[in-house]
Amino acid sequence: MIKMYLKDNELDTNTYLKLRKSVNWKPLTEKQAEKAIENSILTLVAYDEGKPIGMGRIVGDGAVICYIQDLIVIPEYQGRGVGQMLMESLIDFVKELKLPDTQIMLDLMCAVGREDFYKKNGFTARPTDKLGPGMIMYIN
């Protein structure tokens, strides 16, 4: 049984870079990682007995739109409920952030093969009849 717990806004650069590397994501410089953490609305780190095993971030304006960014679970903990716990906490945070009598969008970019996980958590895959495809641009 996992003795997992979450910590808010205690993500450090080293942990962030290690977690990204554990899932073979594009490397970042230390400066990029630092700035990304600093500009996050929320960071969550999942721990098992003090060992970081996953993380997620919320970025955005906190009023009209937020994004779930960098949802990571290290490979040996995938499929054990860690991602679900992170996801629920991130969604709950945005629900609390929402201004009274308003609607806030919560978006994300999904890795190939992870669509069902996000659909299970209430997200809609695009494109739909009313929503066009998500798009991206890398600037070098």
Secondary structure by P-SEA (a helix, b strand, c coil): ccbbbbbcccccaaaaaaaaaaaccccccaaaaaaaaaaccbbbbbbcccccccbbbbbcccccccccccccccccccccaaaaaaaaaaaaaaaaaccccbbbbbbbbbcccaaaaaaaacccccccccccbbbbbbcc
